[in-house]
Amino acid sequence: MVAGDVTRRASITAPSMHRRPSARRGSLIKGAQSTSQEVPWDIIDRCALPIVLCHALAVVLSTVLNAMHLSSVSVFTLFLWFSISVTGSLWFYHNLQVTAAGKAVLVTGCDNVLGNALARRLDDLGYHVFAGFQSKAGNIDADMLKEDCSGRLHTLQLDITSETQILSASLYIVDHLPEGAQGLWAVVNCESWCALGELEWVPFSVIKRAMDVNLLGPARLVQVMLPLVRRARGRVVLASSILTHVAAPVRGVHAASLAALDALAACLRRELKPRGVDCVFKAFK
């Protein structure tokens, strides 16, 4: 049984009759400043009602406890405890919220369904997106993505197995970061190459290609882009497959290459944690 590359579909976009209206023309008119703004922390607006409710709850609870002779705790003590708890919870919730203002994301593998859909979604949310294509020239998917999305999205020629293209992409990103951005908020690698076949019959060139795309390419991509990610205290996201944990016939080469990437991500997560950078290894398929 001979293994080989999984043939890419000629187009992963929907038929023309189902295409959504182009957002690019409107975006160019409005300008790149149409992104969502950071929500300020207004202590009066956000805490006034919770503080009032805390006082009311403290009065009711103190009255009930004293009437039932269960406790002689004062209203002030309960109010202080409730206020500190609620204010801390509100502050924690506020910091969990993520806004897209001034954040740039690099997505590789936009030739495939996952990368293309992710680039569209991030653009819809207001992020500045750098969408990497293994083959951009004459690629209908790249043209459609550029046409359908806003002016914040940039399409790049980015084959992650090419040292030259990775370095060129990094220089382009530095020159086109949104105003105020110190680096990349996230690098998301969606590029993959599936080699199928019994190991005895898989050509060695196919095994090398699988390792180049699924392991060595992402490793070099992270090496080059990491300084930009570190400046923004961002994250590295590596897409994988459930096959790394499920043994299946004829999928040994593919599973092995992604399992190696899994191990790399686990070590990278611990290396980058002291520097404020997260590393996520997610099985999407």
N, C-alpha and C positions, 0 to 999 in steps of 0.2 A: 504494500500500500504506500503510495507516494504522498508526501506532505507538501504543502505549499501555502502560499499566501491566500488569505481569504479575499476574494475579489470584491472590491468596493463597488457599491451601487453607483450607477452613473449620476444619480441625483437623490439626495435624501430629503429634499424639500417637497412640500405638497404641490399638487397640480396648480396651475396658474389661477384657476377659478376659485381656489380656496386661499389664495395668498391674501394676507392682511395688507391694508394700505401702508404704503411706505412712510416710515417715520422720519426718514433722513431729510426730506425736503423741509418739513416743519422744524426739524432740529437746527438746520442751517440758518433758518430765519431767526429763530429764538436765540441761537448761540449756545455755546457750551455751558453757560451759567445756569441752565435750567435744571440742574441737579437738585436733589433734595438737600435741605439745609439741616445742620445739626440742631437738635432740640435743646435749648438751654435749660439748665436746672434752676427753676424759679421756686424758691422755698415757700413763698407765700401762696402761690397758686396751687402747688402740689401738696402742701402739708396742712393748709388751713382747715379743710374739712376733716381729714383724718385726726387732727389734734382735737377738734371739737367733739368728734365721736369718741375719742379716747377719754375725754373728760366726762362725757355723759355715761360711758360704760363704767368708769371708775366710781362715779356717784352711785349708780344703781347697784353695782356689785358690793361696794362698801356697806350700803344700807342693808342689803339682803344678808350679808355675812354677820353684821352687828345685830340685826333683828333676830337671827337664828342662833346667836351666841356661838357661832363657829369660829369667828376671828374678830379681833379688834383693829384690823388694819385700817389705816386712814385713807381718805380719798386722795390725798396728795401722793402717798406712796404708790397706790395703784395707778394714778394718772401718770406719774413719772415713769413707772415701769412700762405701761402701755405706749407712752409717747416715744420712748427710746426704741422699743421694739418696732413700732410702725415706721418711724423715721428711718431706721436702719434698713428695713425691708424695702422701703421706697427707693432709697439710694442704691441698694443692690440691684433692684429691678431696672432702674434707670441706666446703670452701667452695663446691663446685659443687652440692651437695645443696640442694634447696629444700624447705622445710617450709611448711605452710599456716597455722601458728599465728599469729594476730593479723594476717593479711593480708586486705585487702578488694579486690575486683575489681568494676569496673563493666562490664557486658556490654550493649550496645545491640542492637536488632534481634532481640529474642527472639521476635518474631512468626514468624520464619522458622526453618527446620530447623536451620541452623548455629548461630544464637544460642541457641536453646532447648537444643540438645544440649550446647553448651559450658557453659551455666549449670548444667545438671544435673551435668555431669562435675566442674566446679569445686566444686560443693557436695559431691559424693561425696568429693572429696579433702580437704575440711575448710576451704575458703576461705569467707569471708563474701562473699556474692554480691549485687550490686544488679543485678537484671534489668530492663532497660528495654523497654517495649512501646510501639509506636506508638499503639496503642489498647488500653488496659487495661480500661476499663469494659465489662462483659459479654463479655470475651474468655475463651473456654473454655480456651485454651492457658495463659493467665496463671493461671487458677484451678487447673488441673491441675498446673502447675509449683509453685505455692505449696503444694498439698496433698501432692505426692509428695516434695518436698525437705524439708530440715531447717529449723529455726527461724533458721538463719543467713542464709537467702535472703530478700531483700526484692524485691517487684515494684514497679516504678515506671511512672508514666505519663510516657513520654519520647519525644516526636517530635523528632528532632534538627534539624528545620527550624524549630522553634519556639524563639525566644529565651527566652520566658517559662518553658517547660517545662524547658529546660536549666538555667536559673538555679534553678528550684524543686528540681530533682533534686540540684543541688550542695549546696543548703542541707540537704536531707533526708539526704544522705550524710554531711555533717559531723556532724549530730546523731546518726547511727546507726553511726558507725565502731566497730569492736570495741575493747575496752579495751586501751590501750597503743599503738594504731595512730596514727601521725602523719598519715597520708593514705592515698591509694589506691595499692595495690601495682601495679595495672594498670588501664588503660582499653582495652577491646576493642570496636571498632566493627564490628558485623556487619550494619548496616543498608545496604541497597542497593535500587535501583529500576531495573529493566531496561526500556529503551525500544528497541523493535525497529521497523525500517522503513527504506525507502530515504529518504535525506535530503530529497529533493525533496518527498516526501509526508508527512513527519513534521510535525505541527503544532508551531509554535514554543512553545506552552505545554508540550508534552511535553518539548521540549529543556530548557526552564527547570526543569521539575520534576526531570529527571534530574540536572542540575547542582546543584540545591538539595540533593537527597538524597545524591548520590554524592560531592560535592566541598565545597560550602559548609557543609552541615550538619556533616560530620566536622571541618571546619576550626574552626567555632565551638565544637563540643563540646570539642576539644582546648584551645582558648583558655581556656575556662571551667574545665576540670578540671585543667589543667596545674599550677596551684599545689599542688593536693592530691597530684598524682603526684610533683612535685619534692620535697615534704617527705618522702615515703617512698622517694625515689630509685628510683622504679618504672619502668614502661615503658608506651608507647603502641603498641597493636597495631591496624593498619588492614587489614581483610579486603578482598581484591580479587578479580580474575578473571584467568585466563590470557589472556583476550581483549585485554589491554593490550599483548601482544606478538604477537598473531596477527590478521592482517587477515582479516575475514570480511564478506560482504555483509549488509546490513540491520542490522548491529550497530555502525555507526559512532558513533552518539550515545553508546551505552552504553560502548564502548571508549574514546572520547575523554574522557568524564567520569572514568573510572577511571584512565586514563593521567595525567590532571592530578593525581589524588590520589597516584599513584605518584611524580610529580615533587615534590609537596609533602612527601611522607614522606621522600624522599631529602634534601631540604634541611633538614627538621626534625630528621633524625637527626644532622646535623652541628651544628645549633644547640644541641641538647640534650646532646650528648656531654660538653662541659665541665661541665655541671651534674649529671652522673651519672644521666641519664635516657636510656633506650634507646627507639628508635622502630623498629618492625617493620612491614614492608609485605608481607603474605603473600597469595598467590593460592590460594584455596580451591576455586574453581569455574570 
